[in-house]
Amino acid sequence: MQRKRPASIRSAYDLIRSLSRRSYTILNCRRRLNVSDDLNENRESIMVQKSDGMTTDEVLNFIIDNFEGTKFVDHPDDKGGPTKFGITKRALSRARGGRVTTNDVHVLKRDEAKSIYRDAYVSPVKGDELSHGPLRLAMIDYAIHSGPKRAVKAIQEIVGVTTDGIMGPITWQAITERRPESLFLELMAERTTYLTRIVSRDTSQVSFVFGWGKRLAKILQVSA
């Protein structure tokens, strides 16, 4: 018999699924209407807030400012340990090629954090090459939050290729053959399922459910 999800997990899951459906409706309406410049007189100011116009650098700033935070954090339930800008002690050690101290994390600068993100998370998922803004944001954020291999495996499952966690030519070709709007929403739905599965297997992570739900909701909001 399938194990029943705790109420808090079901609530977060249902919230994101609902937002996904609403975003899908909005995207379809915009596509059918073929939104003109007349409907977007202030398009430049809107694009600053929407993922469709974000460069990779802006995506990283968005993720840091909205999700990862700019302050040093050492949450007792966070398995990643102490972080700043979302960069863990382990990630900083890998980037610098040697062991680092907790204080090294504490004094980490934003530019170095973004450089680490580019090398360790953006490049493995080909974030710079994803031309569709919402999909670029979703893939980069997935990679940062759950690891690039997990992000790549998720999109590989969706496009129907071998799930080896490597963004090779076969995976890339399959991605380019799909409509990016649909791929974005399918990726968000898969990610919702993945996160709720984590909590169902490890209840110590339930304290993060609300934050995870807000994270996915924010991505949907700026991508609608």
Backbone bond lengths (Angstrom), bond angles and torsions (degrees), N, CA, C in turn:
res aa  C-N    CA-C-N  psi(-1)  N-CA   C-N-CA  omega(-1)  CA-C   N-CA-C  phi
1 M - - - 1.460 - - 1.525 109.64 -
2 Q 1.323 116.21 137.21 1.468 120.69 -177.03 1.520 110.20 -69.82
3 R 1.336 116.67 133.45 1.450 120.81 -178.41 1.516 110.04 -71.50
4 K 1.329 116.20 135.93 1.454 122.19 -178.09 1.514 110.61 -78.46
5 R 1.341 117.14 133.88 1.455 120.76 178.74 1.527 110.64 -71.57
6 P 1.334 118.89 144.38 1.456 121.34 172.47 1.521 110.11 -58.93
7 A 1.350 116.61 152.97 1.464 121.34 -175.79 1.521 112.32 -56.77
8 S 1.341 118.00 -40.03 1.459 120.91 -178.49 1.522 111.88 -63.79
9 I 1.324 116.41 -36.38 1.469 120.97 179.12 1.519 110.02 -71.17
10 R 1.339 116.27 -43.00 1.462 119.88 179.34 1.526 110.48 -61.59
11 S 1.331 117.06 -39.92 1.462 121.21 -179.00 1.520 111.17 -63.03
12 A 1.333 117.18 -46.26 1.463 120.96 179.41 1.519 110.45 -63.98
13 Y 1.327 116.19 -42.39 1.461 120.85 -179.41 1.522 110.34 -62.63
14 D 1.359 116.57 -47.79 1.458 121.02 -178.92 1.523 111.46 -62.99
15 L 1.351 116.47 -36.03 1.461 120.49 178.86 1.522 111.10 -62.24
16 I 1.321 116.27 -48.58 1.467 119.41 -177.22 1.521 111.21 -68.47
17 R 1.335 116.89 -37.80 1.468 119.75 177.56 1.523 110.14 -61.60
18 S 1.333 116.33 -40.95 1.457 120.85 179.26 1.518 110.95 -64.03
19 L 1.340 116.75 -44.18 1.457 121.04 178.65 1.520 110.97 -64.53
20 S 1.332 116.76 -35.96 1.466 120.55 178.18 1.521 110.64 -62.20
21 R 1.335 116.44 -44.15 1.467 120.28 -179.80 1.526 110.54 -64.69
22 R 1.354 116.44 -40.80 1.456 119.73 179.62 1.529 110.99 -65.21
23 S 1.328 116.37 -41.13 1.467 120.30 179.50 1.523 110.79 -65.41
24 Y 1.339 116.10 -38.22 1.460 120.64 179.36 1.530 109.81 -62.43
25 T 1.348 116.09 -41.81 1.459 120.77 178.60 1.522 111.23 -62.99
26 I 1.347 116.10 -44.32 1.464 120.58 179.40 1.524 111.05 -61.75
27 L 1.345 116.14 -45.71 1.460 120.00 -179.32 1.522 111.28 -62.30
28 N 1.333 117.62 -40.38 1.451 121.28 179.66 1.527 110.91 -66.03
29 C 1.343 116.12 -40.92 1.461 119.77 179.48 1.519 110.63 -63.23
30 R 1.322 116.40 -43.74 1.467 120.03 -179.86 1.521 110.81 -64.07
31 R 1.342 116.63 -37.93 1.450 120.15 -178.67 1.534 110.04 -67.93
32 R 1.340 116.47 -40.84 1.457 120.04 -179.66 1.524 111.40 -67.91
33 L 1.336 115.67 -37.80 1.459 120.08 -178.99 1.520 112.87 -75.81
34 N 1.363 115.27 -19.96 1.464 120.05 -176.06 1.519 110.00 51.73
35 V 1.329 115.01 60.97 1.469 122.67 -172.11 1.527 112.02 -44.42
36 S 1.328 116.04 126.18 1.463 121.69 -176.78 1.517 110.76 -95.47
37 D 1.339 114.18 173.03 1.463 119.42 178.46 1.524 111.13 -64.78
38 D 1.367 116.50 -27.24 1.460 119.80 179.51 1.522 111.64 -63.11
39 L 1.332 116.32 -29.92 1.460 120.88 179.95 1.512 111.61 -87.80
40 N 1.341 116.27 -3.77 1.462 120.57 -177.68 1.523 110.80 -132.61
41 E 1.343 116.77 55.63 1.450 120.55 -177.44 1.527 111.52 -60.21
42 N 1.326 115.70 -33.90 1.460 120.14 -179.01 1.517 110.65 -106.28
43 R 1.316 116.22 39.70 1.458 121.21 -173.94 1.528 113.18 -57.46
44 E 1.335 117.44 -40.06 1.460 120.27 -177.46 1.518 111.48 -61.57
45 S 1.346 117.43 -42.18 1.460 119.80 179.73 1.515 110.65 -70.56
46 I 1.344 117.28 -33.66 1.459 121.01 178.92 1.524 110.24 -67.32
47 M 1.328 116.43 -40.86 1.452 120.61 -174.65 1.526 112.69 -64.58
48 V 1.329 116.34 -24.46 1.456 119.23 177.73 1.520 110.27 -60.84
49 Q 1.345 116.50 -32.17 1.449 121.90 -175.86 1.527 112.79 -98.74
50 K 1.309 117.88 -9.43 1.458 121.07 -176.00 1.523 111.31 -106.68
51 S 1.324 115.91 142.39 1.458 120.40 -175.62 1.518 112.51 -65.16
52 D 1.335 117.73 -21.45 1.456 121.13 -177.26 1.518 112.07 -61.34
53 G 1.334 117.37 -26.01 1.446 119.49 -177.71 1.511 114.55 -109.54
54 M 1.333 117.46 10.66 1.463 120.43 -176.66 1.525 112.30 -82.90
55 T 1.321 115.98 131.96 1.460 120.54 167.83 1.528 107.67 -76.10
56 T 1.328 116.98 170.58 1.455 119.74 177.81 1.525 111.03 -59.98
57 D 1.330 116.67 -39.44 1.459 120.36 179.07 1.523 110.81 -63.02
58 E 1.330 116.46 -40.29 1.465 120.61 178.14 1.522 111.16 -68.65
59 V 1.328 116.54 -35.36 1.466 120.57 175.73 1.525 110.02 -60.08
60 L 1.331 116.55 -45.57 1.464 120.50 -179.28 1.528 111.25 -64.52
61 N 1.330 116.22 -41.72 1.462 119.24 176.76 1.526 111.21 -63.40
62 F 1.324 116.17 -39.35 1.463 121.18 178.66 1.531 110.75 -62.67
63 I 1.314 116.67 -44.93 1.464 121.23 -179.36 1.524 111.00 -64.89
64 I 1.324 116.49 -43.26 1.465 120.32 179.45 1.530 110.77 -64.22
65 D 1.331 116.19 -48.71 1.464 119.95 -174.50 1.525 113.36 -71.38
66 N 1.334 116.82 -31.90 1.463 119.95 -175.73 1.517 114.19 -96.67
67 F 1.341 117.05 -29.26 1.462 119.44 -172.38 1.530 114.46 -120.62
68 E 1.306 116.20 -51.66 1.460 119.93 -171.99 1.531 112.96 -80.92
69 G 1.325 116.08 -31.88 1.456 120.18 179.23 1.513 112.55 85.71
70 T 1.315 115.55 160.70 1.459 121.16 -177.15 1.528 112.44 -105.97
71 K 1.319 116.71 -2.52 1.462 120.35 -177.45 1.522 112.09 -104.66
72 F 1.311 115.16 158.35 1.459 121.97 175.63 1.531 108.75 -69.11
73 V 1.352 115.62 131.56 1.460 121.31 -178.92 1.522 109.15 -134.13
74 D 1.336 115.84 139.01 1.469 120.66 176.01 1.525 107.70 -137.06
75 H 1.338 116.19 76.58 1.466 122.60 -177.50 1.522 109.35 -76.74
76 P 1.340 118.41 129.58 1.465 120.91 -176.83 1.528 114.39 -62.48
77 D 1.352 117.95 -25.90 1.468 120.94 -179.74 1.525 113.13 -92.30
78 D 1.327 116.56 -6.63 1.467 120.26 -178.17 1.525 108.89 -82.61
79 K 1.329 115.53 114.33 1.467 120.54 -177.04 1.524 112.62 -66.98
80 G 1.341 116.40 -16.12 1.459 119.40 179.40 1.511 113.40 -77.79
81 G 1.330 116.56 -13.09 1.454 119.84 -179.67 1.520 111.82 80.84
82 P 1.343 117.71 -159.52 1.468 121.20 -178.08 1.524 111.84 -63.22
83 T 1.330 115.53 141.46 1.462 120.55 -179.25 1.524 110.67 -141.20
84 K 1.328 114.36 158.92 1.462 121.97 168.23 1.521 107.45 -148.30
85 F 1.308 116.70 134.37 1.471 122.19 -171.82 1.534 110.42 58.09
86 G 1.335 116.75 19.07 1.453 120.60 -177.89 1.519 113.94 84.71
87 I 1.317 117.89 -1.32 1.460 122.68 -179.83 1.526 109.37 -87.64
88 T 1.324 115.98 122.43 1.459 120.54 -179.71 1.524 111.04 -84.09
89 K 1.301 114.22 168.54 1.466 120.62 177.38 1.530 110.32 -61.55
90 R 1.323 115.77 -40.25 1.466 120.30 -179.89 1.525 110.92 -65.28
91 A 1.338 116.34 -43.77 1.469 120.12 -179.69 1.522 111.21 -64.35
92 L 1.321 116.44 -38.77 1.465 120.30 179.22 1.527 110.64 -67.58
93 S 1.330 116.42 -38.26 1.469 120.70 177.40 1.520 110.98 -61.91
94 R 1.330 116.83 -44.28 1.474 121.13 178.90 1.518 110.65 -61.89
95 A 1.326 115.74 -44.14 1.462 120.10 -177.05 1.521 112.12 -65.42
96 R 1.334 116.85 -36.20 1.462 120.79 -177.44 1.527 112.34 -91.67
97 G 1.322 116.07 -6.82 1.459 119.37 177.28 1.512 114.68 73.09
98 G 1.305 117.37 29.42 1.471 120.85 178.51 1.510 110.94 -177.83
99 R 1.316 117.12 170.01 1.451 121.45 -177.54 1.526 111.36 -66.77
100 V 1.324 115.17 141.53 1.462 120.49 177.23 1.527 108.85 -123.23
101 T 1.312 115.62 163.08 1.454 120.86 179.63 1.526 110.31 -97.89
102 T 1.314 115.73 167.99 1.463 120.43 175.24 1.517 110.25 -60.70
103 N 1.318 116.94 -34.76 1.465 120.26 179.02 1.529 111.57 -66.61
104 D 1.347 117.02 -33.02 1.467 120.07 176.19 1.526 110.21 -59.62
105 V 1.327 115.84 -39.31 1.467 120.48 176.90 1.525 109.41 -66.50
106 H 1.306 115.96 -41.51 1.462 122.03 -176.73 1.527 112.29 -60.80
107 V 1.332 117.69 -35.59 1.478 120.88 -176.47 1.532 112.56 -100.57
108 L 1.320 117.21 9.60 1.465 121.63 179.66 1.529 111.38 -57.22
109 K 1.340 116.61 139.76 1.456 122.28 179.34 1.528 110.51 -98.72
110 R 1.334 115.29 154.66 1.464 120.87 -177.37 1.528 112.57 -59.11
111 D 1.318 118.23 -43.42 1.469 120.93 -177.55 1.526 111.60 -59.70
112 E 1.330 116.26 -41.26 1.463 118.75 178.81 1.522 110.31 -69.18
113 A 1.316 116.55 -37.90 1.470 120.19 178.45 1.524 110.25 -61.21
114 K 1.329 116.98 -43.67 1.465 120.53 179.90 1.523 111.38 -67.08
115 S 1.313 116.78 -35.68 1.458 120.28 176.68 1.526 110.88 -63.40
116 I 1.329 116.19 -40.04 1.467 120.90 177.40 1.527 109.97 -64.50
117 Y 1.324 116.22 -43.41 1.461 120.14 178.01 1.527 111.08 -58.45
118 R 1.323 116.34 -43.85 1.469 119.62 -178.96 1.529 111.85 -61.49
119 D 1.316 116.01 -47.48 1.462 120.25 -176.59 1.526 112.89 -71.35
120 A 1.339 115.71 -42.87 1.468 120.03 -171.26 1.524 114.48 -92.19
121 Y 1.324 117.60 -21.59 1.463 119.00 -173.52 1.534 114.09 -127.41
122 V 1.339 117.58 -41.28 1.465 119.36 -178.57 1.526 111.22 -72.42
123 S 1.322 116.97 -49.48 1.472 120.72 -177.19 1.527 113.35 -60.42
124 P 1.346 119.86 -45.50 1.469 119.91 -178.34 1.529 114.28 -61.37
125 V 1.336 117.83 -24.84 1.468 119.56 179.14 1.529 111.69 -105.09
126 K 1.347 116.32 9.08 1.464 122.37 -179.25 1.523 111.66 55.15
127 G 1.327 115.19 42.90 1.456 120.18 -178.03 1.508 113.93 -59.12
128 D 1.342 117.36 -37.40 1.466 121.05 179.71 1.524 111.96 -66.13
129 E 1.335 117.00 -25.40 1.463 120.72 -175.49 1.522 113.18 -92.98
130 L 1.322 117.28 -9.15 1.467 120.53 177.10 1.528 108.18 -78.77
131 S 1.325 116.50 109.27 1.466 120.33 -174.17 1.525 113.09 -78.83
132 H 1.329 117.30 -21.54 1.462 120.54 -179.77 1.526 109.30 -82.93
133 G 1.337 116.46 115.83 1.458 121.57 -172.91 1.519 115.83 -54.38
134 P 1.335 119.11 -52.28 1.464 120.01 179.37 1.524 113.26 -59.36
135 L 1.340 116.76 -41.46 1.462 119.62 179.55 1.521 110.60 -67.07
136 R 1.331 117.83 -38.27 1.463 121.09 176.72 1.528 110.36 -60.39
137 L 1.334 116.37 -47.87 1.460 120.89 179.12 1.529 110.57 -60.74
138 A 1.325 116.77 -45.69 1.468 120.72 -177.37 1.523 111.69 -63.31
139 M 1.334 117.16 -42.89 1.464 120.32 -178.55 1.525 111.97 -69.49
140 I 1.329 116.56 -43.78 1.468 119.44 -179.77 1.526 110.53 -65.18
141 D 1.328 116.46 -42.72 1.461 119.02 -179.65 1.525 111.33 -67.12
142 Y 1.313 116.98 -38.93 1.471 121.38 176.85 1.528 109.41 -60.02
143 A 1.335 116.21 -45.08 1.467 120.80 -179.08 1.521 111.39 -63.00
144 I 1.328 116.64 -42.81 1.462 120.68 -179.83 1.521 110.91 -67.49
145 H 1.301 116.48 -40.54 1.468 121.41 -174.78 1.523 113.21 -77.51
146 S 1.328 117.48 -38.81 1.468 121.05 -173.59 1.529 114.29 -124.49
147 G 1.330 117.06 0.75 1.454 120.58 -179.61 1.518 111.45 100.70
148 P 1.347 118.39 141.68 1.464 121.06 -177.48 1.524 113.93 -63.38
149 K 1.329 117.75 -34.98 1.472 119.22 179.60 1.515 110.52 -63.87
150 R 1.329 117.03 -42.21 1.459 120.68 178.90 1.523 110.38 -63.73
151 A 1.336 117.11 -42.29 1.464 121.06 179.64 1.527 111.08 -62.13
152 V 1.330 115.88 -44.63 1.466 119.84 180.00 1.525 110.62 -66.68
153 K 1.338 117.24 -41.97 1.470 119.69 178.20 1.528 111.24 -60.07
154 A 1.323 115.55 -37.69 1.466 119.94 -179.72 1.523 110.79 -62.24
155 I 1.331 117.04 -47.10 1.459 118.87 -178.31 1.533 110.82 -73.45
156 Q 1.329 116.97 -28.35 1.466 120.32 175.21 1.527 111.09 -65.11
157 E 1.323 116.19 -40.03 1.463 120.14 176.89 1.520 110.75 -61.86
158 I 1.318 115.88 -39.44 1.461 120.87 -178.03 1.526 111.79 -68.54
159 V 1.334 117.32 -43.57 1.478 120.04 -176.82 1.524 112.60 -86.72
160 G 1.338 117.30 -6.08 1.458 120.53 172.35 1.510 116.20 81.26
161 V 1.339 116.52 39.69 1.463 119.72 175.13 1.530 108.78 -120.77
162 T 1.322 116.23 173.81 1.458 121.24 -179.04 1.528 110.60 -57.17
163 T 1.332 115.66 130.73 1.471 120.44 -176.75 1.524 110.42 -91.76
164 D 1.331 115.38 77.31 1.463 120.19 179.41 1.527 112.63 -102.50
165 G 1.337 116.77 -2.32 1.456 120.44 177.92 1.516 114.75 77.01
166 I 1.343 116.48 11.98 1.467 121.04 -179.29 1.531 109.23 -115.74
167 M 1.320 116.60 127.40 1.457 121.24 179.71 1.525 109.92 -82.71
168 G 1.343 115.01 74.28 1.458 121.26 -179.83 1.518 111.68 -89.72
169 P 1.335 117.10 -176.13 1.469 121.29 -175.73 1.526 113.93 -63.21
170 I 1.330 117.81 -34.92 1.476 120.16 179.99 1.526 110.04 -67.33
171 T 1.330 116.00 -45.54 1.465 120.31 177.98 1.519 110.47 -61.96
172 W 1.332 116.29 -45.29 1.455 120.43 -178.33 1.521 111.43 -62.05
173 Q 1.322 116.70 -41.61 1.465 120.76 178.81 1.526 110.74 -62.14
174 A 1.337 115.88 -42.71 1.466 120.23 179.85 1.528 110.78 -63.54
175 I 1.315 116.67 -37.47 1.470 121.15 178.70 1.526 110.53 -65.47
176 T 1.327 116.93 -45.15 1.466 120.69 -176.65 1.526 112.21 -68.22
177 E 1.329 117.30 -18.85 1.461 121.01 179.52 1.526 112.88 -86.53
178 R 1.307 116.87 -5.36 1.466 121.15 -179.56 1.515 110.92 -103.15
179 R 1.331 116.68 151.87 1.459 120.84 174.70 1.521 108.43 -67.84
180 P 1.345 118.11 122.61 1.467 120.49 -174.76 1.523 114.18 -62.68
181 E 1.342 117.16 -33.03 1.464 119.53 179.41 1.522 111.26 -62.03
182 S 1.316 116.28 -44.88 1.465 120.50 179.29 1.519 110.70 -68.94
183 L 1.320 116.25 -39.72 1.457 121.16 -179.78 1.528 110.58 -62.19
184 F 1.328 115.69 -40.38 1.459 120.48 177.51 1.524 111.52 -58.74
185 L 1.331 116.73 -48.55 1.461 120.30 -177.59 1.527 111.87 -68.81
186 E 1.320 117.08 -36.78 1.465 119.94 177.12 1.522 110.66 -65.17
187 L 1.334 116.14 -37.79 1.463 120.40 178.58 1.526 110.56 -65.88
188 M 1.323 117.22 -40.95 1.455 120.67 178.41 1.525 111.36 -64.74
189 A 1.324 116.67 -39.51 1.461 120.24 178.12 1.525 110.96 -66.03
190 E 1.338 116.58 -42.09 1.465 120.42 178.84 1.523 110.72 -63.36
191 R 1.317 115.33 -39.69 1.462 119.41 -178.93 1.529 111.10 -65.66
192 T 1.327 116.37 -37.77 1.458 120.52 176.59 1.524 110.70 -59.40
193 T 1.321 115.71 -45.85 1.463 120.74 178.83 1.521 110.72 -62.29
194 Y 1.325 116.68 -42.41 1.467 121.31 -179.02 1.526 111.45 -62.61
195 L 1.316 117.64 -44.03 1.456 120.93 -178.19 1.525 112.11 -68.29
196 T 1.322 116.77 -39.92 1.464 118.56 178.30 1.524 110.66 -68.08
197 R 1.331 116.27 -30.66 1.474 119.87 177.44 1.527 110.25 -66.41
198 I 1.326 116.61 -37.21 1.467 120.54 178.11 1.519 110.50 -58.54
199 V 1.332 115.99 -46.62 1.458 120.73 -176.72 1.525 111.24 -70.14
200 S 1.331 116.58 -35.59 1.466 118.86 179.72 1.525 111.38 -66.43
201 R 1.333 116.21 -25.57 1.465 120.61 178.86 1.526 113.00 -91.65
202 D 1.324 116.68 -23.17 1.460 121.00 -178.40 1.524 108.45 -140.76
203 T 1.313 116.80 94.71 1.460 121.27 -174.78 1.530 113.31 -67.04
204 S 1.339 118.15 -13.60 1.463 119.68 177.13 1.524 111.13 -66.46
205 Q 1.334 116.62 -17.05 1.463 121.40 -179.52 1.530 113.13 -89.13
206 V 1.337 116.62 1.03 1.463 119.78 -176.04 1.527 111.93 -62.53
207 S 1.336 117.66 -26.12 1.469 120.36 179.77 1.525 112.21 -65.35
208 F 1.340 117.09 -15.94 1.467 120.79 -179.00 1.528 112.93 -94.91
209 V 1.348 117.11 -6.76 1.460 120.63 -173.54 1.526 112.20 -58.08
210 F 1.324 117.21 -47.06 1.462 119.89 -177.99 1.525 110.83 -62.18
211 G 1.322 116.97 -43.33 1.464 120.71 178.81 1.513 112.19 -63.96
212 W 1.337 116.47 -40.61 1.466 120.13 177.69 1.522 110.24 -63.47
213 G 1.327 116.30 -41.58 1.458 120.36 179.33 1.515 111.54 -62.26
214 K 1.327 117.08 -43.35 1.463 121.38 178.16 1.531 110.96 -64.27
215 R 1.318 115.98 -35.89 1.469 120.81 -179.88 1.521 110.42 -62.47
216 L 1.317 116.52 -50.02 1.466 120.06 179.93 1.524 111.35 -66.66
217 A 1.331 116.30 -36.98 1.463 119.77 179.07 1.525 110.91 -63.92
218 K 1.329 117.45 -38.79 1.464 121.39 179.63 1.520 111.41 -65.33
219 I 1.333 116.65 -40.04 1.464 120.27 177.75 1.517 110.19 -62.91
220 L 1.325 116.67 -42.62 1.465 120.62 178.05 1.531 110.61 -64.52
221 Q 1.315 116.13 -39.21 1.457 121.02 -178.75 1.530 112.23 -61.75
222 V 1.323 117.25 -47.10 1.466 119.81 -177.17 1.534 111.70 -79.54
223 S 1.332 116.77 -7.75 1.466 120.31 -178.66 1.516 112.52 -103.40
224 A 1.331 116.94 -6.04 1.469 120.72 -177.35 1.530 111.62 -76.26
